[in-house]
């Protein structure tokens, strides 16, 4: 594992490919700002929709009983190991897992900090990560709430329902706005 806790994986969001760098551990994707590390405000996404568990061996995608389901490569899943190039859908948001390789993961690539107010501060990178501890030994299916674990979230705001490509455009634009807003 790299010194910084970065895994050799990143998520590419939408067709424009905004990147979210992953750390080892658990990250919940959903609408709930206190229980999710990646927040998508869209009516088709459940409060706690799915879980990404990144270990040294693999990446696991697990649906958390969502109403509309989690789809891996077009197929509704409950829990699956995902690999480089796999695409999954949460509501209308499309994610693609990309394997960067161990050398790049250990290269000390800068990571965009995320504040406790759920706004990304100005940065010159399009990467995102959080300090998410491993929960492999835990009996709870969900990690600790973000404010207890690290006080950080990734909030994309309200995403309008519509075509998946429209939601991808909104997500991409909001990521860029948050990453490059002036630090006052």
C-alpha positions in Angstrom: 0.0 0.0 0.0 1.3 3.5 -0.8 2.3 5.7 2.1 -0.5 8.1 1.3 -3.2 5.4 1.4 -4.0 6.0 -2.3 -5.0 2.9 -4.1 -4.0 2.3 -7.7 -7.6 2.9 -8.8 -9.7 5.9 -9.8 -13.3 6.4 -10.9 -14.0 8.2 -14.1 -17.4 9.9 -13.9 -19.7 10.3 -16.9 -18.8 10.5 -20.5 -16.5 13.4 -19.9 -14.3 11.3 -17.6 -13.9 13.5 -14.5 -11.7 11.6 -12.2 -12.1 10.6 -8.5 -9.0 9.0 -7.1 -9.8 6.2 -4.6 -8.1 5.4 -1.3 -8.1 2.0 0.3 -11.2 1.3 2.4 -14.9 1.9 2.0 -16.8 4.7 0.3 -20.6 4.9 0.2 -22.3 6.5 -2.8 -25.7 8.0 -2.3 -27.7 11.2 -1.4 -27.2 11.3 2.4 -24.6 14.0 3.2 -23.7 12.4 6.6 -23.5 8.8 5.6 -22.0 9.0 2.1 -18.5 9.9 0.9 -19.6 10.4 -2.7 -22.8 12.4 -2.8 -25.1 12.6 -5.8 -28.3 14.6 -5.3 -30.7 12.9 -7.7 -34.1 11.4 -7.0 -33.2 8.1 -8.7 -30.4 7.6 -6.2 -31.0 6.2 -2.7 -29.8 7.8 0.5 -27.1 5.1 0.8 -27.2 3.5 -2.6 -24.0 1.4 -2.9 -20.7 0.7 -1.3 -17.2 0.6 -3.0 -14.7 -1.4 -1.0 -11.1 -1.0 -2.1 -8.6 -3.6 -0.8 -5.1 -4.6 -1.9 -6.6 -7.6 -3.6 -9.6 -6.1 -5.4 -12.5 -3.6 -5.6 -16.0 -4.7 -4.5 -19.2 -2.9 -5.5 -22.1 -3.7 -3.3 -25.7 -2.4 -3.6 -27.1 -1.4 -0.2 -30.7 -2.2 -0.9 -31.3 0.7 -3.2 -34.7 1.2 -4.7 -33.5 1.5 -8.3 -30.5 -0.8 -8.1 -26.9 -0.7 -8.9 -25.9 -1.9 -12.4 -22.5 -3.3 -13.4 -21.9 -3.5 -17.1 -25.7 -3.2 -17.7 -26.6 -6.0 -15.3 -28.3 -5.3 -11.9 -26.1 -6.6 -9.1 -26.1 -7.2 -5.4 -22.3 -7.5 -4.8 -19.6 -8.1 -7.3 -15.8 -7.7 -7.7 -15.2 -5.0 -10.3 -12.1 -4.7 -12.5 -10.3 -2.2 -14.7 -12.7 -0.9 -17.4 -15.9 -2.0 -15.7 -18.7 0.5 -15.8 -21.4 0.8 -13.2 -24.5 3.0 -13.0 -26.0 4.5 -9.8 -29.2 6.3 -10.7 -28.4 8.2 -13.8 -24.7 8.6 -13.0 -22.2 6.4 -14.9 -18.9 5.5 -13.3 -15.9 3.6 -14.9 -13.2 2.0 -12.8 -9.7 2.6 -14.0 -6.5 0.8 -12.8 -3.6 3.2 -12.7 -0.9 0.8 -11.6 1.2 0.5 -8.5 4.0 2.8 -9.7 1.6 5.7 -10.3 -0.2 5.1 -7.0 3.1 5.3 -5.1 4.4 8.3 -7.1 3.0 10.9 -4.6 0.4 12.3 -6.9 -1.3 15.3 -5.2 -4.8 14.8 -3.9 -7.5 17.4 -3.8 -8.6 18.1 -0.2 -12.3 18.1 0.6 -13.5 20.3 3.5 -16.0 19.4 6.2 -18.4 21.8 4.6 -18.6 19.5 1.6 -17.0 21.9 -0.8 -13.8 21.1 -2.7 -11.2 23.8 -2.2 -9.2 25.3 -5.1 -6.7 22.9 -6.6 -4.8 22.3 -9.7 -5.8 18.6 -9.9 -9.0 16.8 -10.8 -8.4 14.1 -8.3 -10.4 13.5 -5.1 -9.8 11.2 -2.2 -10.7 10.8 1.4 -9.1 9.1 4.4 -11.3 6.1 4.6 -10.2 3.4 7.0 -10.5 -0.3 6.2 -13.7 -1.8 7.5 -13.0 -5.5 6.5 -13.3 -6.7 10.1 -16.4 -4.7 10.9 -19.8 -6.4 11.2 -21.6 -3.2 10.1 -22.3 -3.0 6.3 -21.7 0.8 6.3 -18.5 2.6 7.4 -18.6 5.2 10.1 -20.4 8.5 9.1 -17.9 10.8 7.4 -17.9 13.4 10.2 -16.8 10.7 12.7 -14.2 9.1 10.3 -12.7 12.2 8.6 -15.3 14.9 8.3 -15.1 15.0 4.5 -17.6 14.4 1.7 -17.9 15.0 -2.0 -21.2 16.7 -2.7 -22.2 17.4 -6.3 -25.5 19.1 -5.4 -28.8 18.6 -7.1 -28.6 16.6 -10.3 -31.7 17.0 -12.5 -33.5 13.9 -13.7 -33.4 13.4 -17.4 -31.2 11.6 -19.9 -28.0 10.0 -18.4 -25.8 12.2 -20.6 -27.5 15.3 -19.2 -26.7 14.2 -15.6 -23.1 13.4 -16.7 -22.7 16.9 -18.1 -24.0 18.5 -14.8 -21.7 16.3 -12.7 -18.7 17.1 -14.8 -19.4 20.9 -14.7 -20.0 20.9 -10.9 -16.7 18.9 -10.3 -14.8 21.5 -12.4 -16.5 24.4 -10.6 -15.7 23.0 -7.2 -12.1 22.1 -8.1 -11.2 25.4 -9.5 -13.2 27.9 -7.4 -11.2 30.8 -5.9 -10.0 30.2 -2.4 -11.2 33.3 -0.4 
